[in-house]
Amino acid sequence: MERRCKAQMRRIVLDIQSGMFAEAMERSLEGSIPDFMIYRSPKPEDTAALCRSCQANVLVMEVRGRNGFGLCKRQQIRNEVKKNNSNCKILLLVDENEDVLLAADVRQAVKDRLADNFIYASVSPSYLAAVIDTL
């Protein structure tokens, strides 16, 4: 695979509740596809502004049932991001074992074109990187 030049590096924003999980994702993504630039949002309220400032190509948002990480809040962030950058792809991350109904709602959001794709939290880091690379 031919490497992209610096100007073509994919900018990925992670909005993940757990700092440890976000850091692990960041490390695995950087190790999987070297032309990803990873940015971590410190809190959901900062995500849209971060996407705007770094001109994100992909936004990965964890969806949980609480603490500002619910699907409704994620859709609000998505709308704000798309308003400023219609080309930014939205990838939702959900734990299918923690909340089966929420996982079903996330799948439906993708079917309704409210997100570009979703993945389960149980996937391998290399699979996550591959999905992001296809967006």
Buried (B, 14 or more C-beta within 10 A) or exposed (E): EEEEEEEEBBBBBBBBBEEEBBEEBBEBBBEBBEBBBBBBBEEBEBBBEBBBEBEBBBBBBBBBBEEBBBBEBBBBBBEBBBEBBEEBBBBBBBBBEEBEEBBEBBBEBBEEEBBBBBBBBEBEBEEBBEBBBEB
